[in-house]
Amino acid sequence: MSAEPVAVRRTGPARETGGGPSARAVLFSALLGFVVIALDASAVNVALPAIGHSLRGSTAALQWILDAYTLMFAALLLSAGALSDRIGANRVFAAGIVAFTLASVACGVAPGLGMLVAGRLVQGAAAAVILPSSLALVRQAFPDPGRRARAIALWTVGGAVAVAAGPIAGGLLTSAISWRAIFFINLPVGAVTVLLASRASGSPRRAAALDPFGQLAAVVALATLTFGVIEGGDHGFGRPTVIGCLIVAAVATVAFVGIEQHVAEPMVPLELFRSRTVTVCVLIGFSVNAAFYGVVFLFSLFFQQIQHQSAVEAGLMFLPMTALIAGANLASARVAARFGARVPIAFGQLISLLGLLGLLTVDPQTSRPVVALLLIPVGVGLGFAVPSLTAAMLGDIAADRAGLAAGVLNSGRQTGGALAVAVFGALIAQPAPFTRGLHESLLVAAILLLATTVTAMALPRSS
């Protein structure tokens, strides 16, 4: 390994144009990278029943198809920003896209659940490096603040559109071709993304420290906790394997805290959490993602397994909820500009909480239009809260630590989504009827949102 100083190295003239054809190509590449990881995360939900039928998977196995992706995304996102800074955003982004594309092909040809879950693990790891490096490329390509703000807005809206389109795309591909098509579609998209990214100039690099032992402890803690919850729900929490996993998770968590306290340059500096704003924002981020992704997971199964809808019909059921998220994002910024971030953060969670309580009335006989309408407040409320949540978090942190803060917040959010799938899957897998597990899960999500809605009041008035 070379020991030369980390610096910007170019083989030709810089191609950063601040809005010219090269910069637009880089923006489109970064947007495609963000879109493909967001789309893949939401599209697979609708395909779960088809995957379970094709590969003979239990509810626990279906949970791992989602959580293998989300766990690696959550854990590795903590150090992905430092990796991007150290190696260069352009190189990390291209490597992430290639890895994501190859892992998608592996998922598409998977003969069994083992290979599919392994492919999803690699997808999640690749997604973790794609996300921060794609945003870094946008920052690099648009040095002018005005153009950069518009470019970042487009990048953000691309992710929102992908989340909205994911269930429909997953349903259409599953019904028209096969669930495998959801993964194969990433092959041409990945090729185009890498081609466009090649137009980016060499990215600056700096000697950003890595924290391998802290990263390992974080992965072990999240993985064993999720495995313990999923297996406990499927086979009972008294089994030695389940108890052992939960003990390992606790030990790994303690080890992570100890490592972060003593390592010279920690992946997650614990002094961040001395800030009340940071602590509250991470808790809220955990809660809102648990509610959103938990609801999508539950109702993807409910629509197909209980109401016997097709994959396309199930995907369309989410359209009213997801289509309004982008509009809620924009409205959040306007309200925050006038009243501060605390208002949309609390009000958005309250709207979602009311939506969850409304969903408690759903049973197998509830009409489809009613269920679709009841889902709307959940998506709209969380879409209203999240942009202001991010702004409040970043506003409390020095500018030179913005990437770290964003990584911590998004890691907390992804962890919430992963654990929600694990816990809610355990509840619907119990011997009691599916509807009982559904209602218990919704109640858990509602209690979480109620707690963090109250917690939001601890944010400064200016937040």
N, C-alpha and C positions, 0 to 999 in steps of 0.2 A: 504494500500500500504506500502511495506517495505521501511524503511528509512535507511537501511544499506548502507555503502559505495559501490559505483559502482566498481567492480573489476572483474577479471577473475575468474570464478568458474568452477572447473572441478570435475567430479565424477569418473574419471579414468585417465589413462595415456594419454598424448597428442597424437593425431593421425596425427599431421602435419608432413609430411615426406619430404616435399620439392621435390616432384617428384615421390614418390612411389605410390602404388595402391590407397591409401586413397586420396592423393592429386589429382591424375588423376580423381578419382570419383567426387571430389569436383569441379574440373575444368569442367567436363562434365555436372555436375548439373548446375553450373553457366552459362555455355554456352547455355544449354537448356532453362534456364530461360530467357536469353536475346533473344534467337531465338524466343521463343513463343510469347513474347510481340511485337517483331518487325514484325513477320509473321502475327500476328493477325491484326496489324495496316494496313498493305498493302493488305492483302487478302480480307478484307471486302469491299474495294473499288469496286472491280469487281462484287461483289454480290449485290450492291445497287439496280440495276434495278429489280432483282429477288425479293429482299426484299420488294421493293415498290409495286410490283405487288401482292405479297403474302399477305401483310398486309395493302394494299391500302394506301400507304404513298405518300405524296406530295414531291416535291423537298426539301422544308423546313424540312420535317421529315427526309428525307435521310441525310441532312446535320447534323442533330442532332445525327444520328447513328455514324457518324465519330467524331463530335466535343465533344460529351459527353465523349468519351474516351480521346481525345487529351487535353481537358481542364483540367480534373482532373490530368492527367499526368503532364501537364505543371505547374499547381499551386502547387501540393503537392510535386513535385520534389525539390522545394526550401527547404523544411524542412526534406525530407526523409533521407538525409545523417545524419543529427543530430539524428534522430530517430534510425537509424541503429547503430550509435555509442553508444547511450544511452542504448538500449535494448540488443544489440549484433547482429552482422550481420547474424549469423546462424539462430537465432530465427526470425528475421524480414524477412529474405529471405523465410524461410519455411512458415511463416504466409502469406506472399504475394502470394506465389504460391498456397496455399490452397484457399485463397480468390479469386484469379484470376480464378482458376479452377471451383469453385462453381458458380462464376458470369458467366462463360462461359456456364455452364449447364443452368443457368437461361435464358441466351440469346437464347440458342438453343431451349428451350421449350416455349419461349415467345409467348403468344396468340395474342399480339397486340404490337403496337409501344411503348406504355408507359413502359411496362415491359422490352422491348428490350433496350430502352434508359437508363432505370434505371440500368440494368445489365452492360451496357457499362460504366456508371459512376463508378461502383464498379471495373470493369476491369481496368479502367484508374488509379484509386486510388491505386490498387494493383500493377500495372506496375510501378508506381512512386517509390514504396519501393523496388521492385524487382531489378531495374536497379542499384542503388548504392550499395545495399547489395550484389549483385552477384559479383560485382567488388571487394568489400571488402573481400569476401570469397576467391577469387583468390589471392589477396595480402596476406592473412593469410596462405593459403596452400603452397605458394611458397616463402619462405624467401630468397632464393638465387636470387640475381638480374638478372642473366642470364636466369635462368629457368622462373622467373616471367615475364620477357619481352616476352619470347616465348609464355607463357600462355596467357598473355594479348593480344598478336597479334592474337592468335587463337580465343579468346573471341570476339575481334573486327571483324574479318573476318566472324565469325558466324552470327553476326548481319547484315553484308553486304549481305551475302548469303540469309538470311531470307527475306530481303527487295526485293532481286531479284526474289526469288521463290514465294513470296506472291501473286502477281497477277495470276500466273499460277496455284498455289495450289487453290486459291479461285475460279478460273474459272473451274477447273477440278471437285472440290467438288460440286460446284453449279450445273453444268451440269449433272454430273453422279449420284448425290444423291439429294442434296438440299442445299440451303444456310445455313441451320441449321447445316450441317455437319462441316462447318468451325469452329463452336463453340464446337461441341461435340468432335472433334479431340483433343481438349485441355485436355480432361479428362484423357486418358492414359498417355499423355505427362506429365501432372501435377503429376500423381502418381509416375512415374519413377523419375521425378526431385526431389520430396520430399524424395523418398527412397535413392537416391544418396546423397542428401544434409545431410541426417542423419549421414553420415560418417565424416562430418566435426567436428573438435574439437570445444569445447566451445570458442566462440569469445570474445576477450577483450571488456570491456565496460568502458565508461567514462561518467562523469556527463555533457553530452552535453546539453546545454540549448535549450529549445523549445520556439517558439514564436507564441502561439495560436491565438492571436488577429491579428498579422500581416498575419498569414496564412489565417484566415477567411476573412480579407479584400482583400487579393489577389484572393481568390476563388470567392468572390462576384463581384469584379471588372471584372474579365475575363468572368464569367458566364453571367452577365447582359449585358456586351458589345456584346458578341456573340449572345445572345438571341435577343437583339435589332436589330442587323444587319440582322440576319436571318429572323425575323418577319417583319422587315421593307422591306426587299426585297420581301417577300411573300405577304404582305398586304398593304404596303405603309408606309413611314416614318413619316407621319403626324398623325398616330394613337396615342392616349394618352398612351397606353401601351408601345409602342415603345419609345416614348419620355421619359416616366418615367424610362424605363430601362437604357437608355443612360445617364440620369441624375444620377441615382444610380451608374452607372459605374464610372462616373466622381467623385462623392463624395467618393466612395470606394477607388479610386486611390489616391485621396488627403489624405484620412485617412491612407492608407497604408504607404505613404511617411512620414506622421506625426508619425505614430507608430514606423517606423524603425529609425527615428531620435531620439526618446526619450526612447525606450526600452533599458534596460541594455545590453542585448545580442541579437541584431536583427537577424532575419532570413536572410536578405539581407543588410549587412552593406553598407550604401550609400557612404561611403568613397571609396569603390571599384571603383566607377565611376569617381573618380578624376583622375584615370589612363586613359589616352587617348586610350591605347591599349584595356583595358577592354570595354570601351564604344563602340569603333569601332567594336570589335569582336562580342559583343551582337547584335548590329545593323545588321551586316552582317549575323549572325546566323539566326536572324528573317527573313531576306530577302531571304536567300537561301532555307529555309524550306517552306516559303510561295510559292516560285516558284515551288519547286519540288512537294510538296503535293497538291498544287493547280492544277498543270498540271495533276497529276495522277487522281485526282477527276474529272476534266473536261473531260478528254479523256476516262475514264471508262464509263461515260454517253454517250459521243459522239459515241464511237464504237458500243454501244448496242442500244441506242435510235435513233440515226441518221443514222448510217451505218448498223444497224440491224444485227450486228454480235452476235454470241453466247457468253456466258460467257467465254468459253475456248478460243475462237478466240480472244476475247478482252484481256484476260490475256497474250496470246502469243504475242500480239502486243507490250507489254511492255518489252518483253524479251531482244531484242537487247539493249535497253536503260539500264535496270537494271543489265544485265549480265556483263557489262563493269565497273560497279561501283567499285568492289573490286580491279580491276587492276588500276583504276584511283587513288584509295586510296594509293596503294603502290607507284605509280609513284610520287604522291604528296610528300611523305616522302623523296624520292631521290632528287627531285628538291629543296625542302626546305633545305636539308642538304648542297647543293652547293650554292644556291642563297639567302637563307633566306625564311621565311614563307610568306613574303609579295608577292613574285612573284607568287607562285601557288594560293594564295588567290585571287589576282586580275585577273590572267589569267583564272582561273577556272570560275569565275563569267562572264568574258567576253565571254568565249565559250558558257556558258548557255544562256547569253543574245542573242547571235547570233542565237542560237537554237530557242529561243522564237520568234524572229523576223521571222525566217523561218516558224514557225508554223502559223503565221498570214496568210499564203497563203492557209491554209487548208480549204476546204469546203466539203459538203457531197459527191461530186463527186471525191474527191482526192483518188487515188488508195491506197490500204492498204500498200504495200511496201514503198511508198513514205512517208506516215505518220510515219511508224515505223522508217524510216531513219531519219526523221526530229526530232524525239524524242531523238535520241541518244546524240546529243550535250548537251541537258538539263541535263541528268543524268550524263554523263561523266564529264562535267564541274563542277557540284556541288560535285561530288565524288572526283574531283581533289582539290577542295577548302577546304572542311570540315576538313580533318585531320590536315592540316597546320593551319587552323583557331583555332582548339582546342589546338594545340601546342603553338601558339602565345599567346593565353589566359592564359594557364597554366604557360608559361614561364615568364609572367609578374607578377605572384602572388607568394608569399612565399609558400614553400612546405607544411607548416602546414595548409594552406588555399586552397589547391588544390581541395579538395572535394567540398568546398563551391563555388569555381570558376566554376568548372564543372557543378554544379547544376544550377547556374545562367545562364551559357551559354546555357545549354540544355533546361532550362525552356523558355528562349527567343526563341529558335528554335521551340519548340513545340507550343508556342503561335503564332508564325508566321504561322505555318501550320493550326492551328485552325481558325485563323482569315481569312486566304486565302480561306478556304472552305466556311466560312460564307459570305464573300464579293463576291466571284466568284459565289457561289450558288445564291445570290441575283441578280447578273447580268444575269445569264442564265434563271432565273425564270421570268424575265420581259416579257411583251407581245410581244416584238420584237422576231424575229427568234432566235433559239438556236445559230446559227453560229455568229450572231452579239454579243451576250453575251459572247461567247467563245473568239472572237477576242478582245473584250473590256477587258476581264479578262487577256488575254495574254499580252495585252499592259500595264496593271497595273503592272503585274509581271516584265515586261521588264523595266519599269521605276524604280521600286524598285531596280532591279539588277544594272541598270546604276548608280543610286545614290550611292549604296554601293560599286560598283567597283571603283568609283572615291574616295569614302571615304577610301578605303583600302590604298590609297596612303599616308594617314596620319599615317599609322603604321610605326614604326621605321624601318630603312633599315635592321637591324639585325633580324627583325621579319619575 
